Amino acid sequence: MKHPMPFLAADISALAKSLRKQLMACEQFPTHVEMLNLLARANGYQNFQQFKAEQDNSTLPVAEPDSFAVAAAPPTPSRLDVAIPAKLRPFMDEAFVLRQWPTRFALQQQSLWFFWCRFRYGVEYTEAEVNALLKPFIGFGDHPLIRRELVNKSLLGRTMDGGRYWRQSAIPPEGFEALADVW
């Protein structure tokens, strides 16, 4: 007898975008098992087996439909295949470390996209995990500033108590489109 496995997505838009991208790469219509893997990957898992293992190990009751799927924070890519815009180069090095916070608002907003892309869709992060993701890419030591600005710009969502954060669905500005596909 098969047991139902709840499938929750923190962001249906991000799920659809990932599924579309994966389906476009398929040479033929996916089988049942391939479709399970596509869905699992679109929700932040490596494959269906990882999703199933986490479901099997879970002793939690079935979550409410509006709750977020919680997964361990995966490592972020250390290198991005994105060119740093000329206006940001004085502030950001080749390793995408922001050396100082720009004084111009427009440049501040542009720099936030390089932090936003470090977070995976469908994954909740604690404040400590958010800080751990941000710190290696901030050369001036004020990671709370970046965390707050990501929330203020709605690039990261946050619970009312500040205990949980997640990547919001957003469309990067022109020239930054590749950052949306980092994860």
Secondary structure by P-SEA (a helix, b strand, c coil): cbbbbbbbbccaaaaaaaaaaaaaaccccccaaaaaaaaaaaaccccaaaaaaaaaacccccccccbbbbccccccccccccccccccccccccccccccccccaaaaaaaaaaaaacccccccccaaaaaaacccccccccaaaaaaaaaaaccbbbcccccbbbbcccccccccccccccc
